[in-house]
């Protein structure tokens, strides 16, 4: 597929950045996404872009935003998010479910802690108000 050189240069740069950010070789990047290495190298060196099906394969597997890869107008995921995603993908189904359960528990505990802190602040406010009212009542 032939297209505008300015656009294709941006696409090639973003594709190359995606490979480099993940610290993998173009071979691994292509293979893991289900793309032939020669095809990826053609996209990186010539004025050709992949078809929609190949773009979707790459973006789905590597966690890349299609908008960002094609236009540069979307945020790519951070390295930390990428590392977590890869770690998650490397787990078997049972371990993945167990991890989701633990994440959910931690999230719920965090929410409870926030509510407890709010309640403590409310209690402190009530105590201060009560104390102020007592001082006023005793001074009268």
C-alpha positions in Angstrom: 0.0 0.0 0.0 1.6 3.3 -1.2 0.9 6.5 0.7 2.1 10.1 1.6 5.7 10.2 2.6 5.2 12.6 5.6 2.6 10.3 7.1 4.6 7.1 6.3 7.7 8.6 7.9 5.7 9.3 11.1 4.3 5.8 11.1 7.7 4.2 10.6 9.2 6.3 13.4 6.4 5.3 15.8 6.6 1.7 14.9 10.4 1.8 15.4 9.9 3.6 18.8 7.4 0.9 19.8 10.0 -1.8 19.1 12.8 0.1 20.9 10.6 0.9 24.0 10.0 -2.7 24.5 13.6 -3.7 24.3 13.0 -6.4 21.8 14.4 -7.2 18.4 12.3 -6.5 15.3 12.3 -10.3 14.9 10.7 -10.9 18.3 8.4 -7.9 17.9 7.1 -9.3 14.6 7.0 -13.0 15.6 5.2 -12.4 18.8 2.5 -10.3 17.1 2.1 -13.0 14.4 3.7 -11.0 11.6 6.5 -12.1 9.3 9.9 -10.5 10.1 10.5 -9.6 6.4 7.1 -7.9 6.3 7.9 -5.8 9.4 11.3 -4.9 7.9 9.6 -3.8 4.7 7.3 -1.5 6.6 10.3 0.0 8.5 12.5 0.5 5.4 10.1 1.2 2.5 7.2 3.5 1.9 4.7 0.8 2.7 2.3 0.4 5.6 0.6 -2.7 6.8 -3.1 -3.5 6.2 -5.6 -3.0 8.9 -5.5 -6.7 10.0 -1.7 -6.5 10.6 -2.0 -3.2 12.4 -4.6 -4.7 14.7 -2.4 -7.7 15.4 0.5 -5.6 16.4 -1.5 -3.2 18.5 -3.5 -5.9 20.3 -0.5 -8.0 21.1 1.9 -5.2 22.1 -0.6 -3.0 23.8 -0.1 -0.1 21.4 -2.9 2.4 20.6 -4.0 2.1 17.0 -4.6 5.9 17.0 -1.1 6.6 18.3 0.6 4.2 15.8 -1.2 5.6 12.8 -1.4 9.3 13.8 0.8 10.0 16.8 -2.2 11.7 18.5 -2.8 9.2 21.3 -0.7 8.3 24.3 1.2 5.1 24.3 1.2 3.0 27.5 4.1 3.6 29.9 6.9 1.2 30.3 5.6 0.2 33.7 2.1 -0.5 32.3 3.8 -2.4 29.5 5.8 -4.6 31.9 2.7 -5.3 34.0 0.8 -6.3 30.8 3.5 -8.6 29.6 3.8 -10.2 33.1 0.0 -10.7 33.1 0.1 -12.3 29.6 2.8 -14.7 30.7 0.6 -16.1 33.5 -1.5 -19.2 33.1 -5.3 -18.7 33.4 -5.5 -19.9 37.0 -2.7 -17.5 38.1 -4.2 -14.7 36.1 -7.6 -15.2 37.9 -5.8 -15.3 41.3 -4.0 -12.1 40.5 -7.2 -10.4 39.5 -8.8 -11.5 42.8 -5.8 -10.1 44.8 -5.9 -6.8 42.8 -9.6 -6.5 43.5 -9.1 -7.1 47.2 -6.3 -4.5 47.3 -8.5 -2.0 45.5 -11.4 -2.6 47.9 -9.1 -2.2 50.9 -7.8 1.1 49.5 -11.4 2.3 49.1 -12.1 1.2 52.7 -9.0 3.0 53.9 -10.1 6.2 52.1 -13.5 6.0 53.8 -12.0 5.4 57.2 -9.8 8.5 56.7 -12.8 10.5 55.7 -14.7 9.2 58.8 -11.7 10.1 61.0 -11.6 13.6 59.6 -15.4 14.0 60.1 -15.0 12.7 63.7 -12.2 15.2 64.4 -14.4 18.0 63.0 -17.3 16.9 65.2 -15.0 16.8 68.2 -13.7 20.3 67.5 -17.2 21.6 67.1 -18.4 19.9 70.2 -15.5 21.3 72.2 -16.2 24.8 70.8 -19.9 24.5 71.8 -18.9 23.3 75.3 -16.5 26.2 75.8 -19.2 28.6 74.7 -21.8 27.0 77.0 -19.4 27.0 80.0 -18.5 30.6 79.5 -22.1 31.8 79.6 
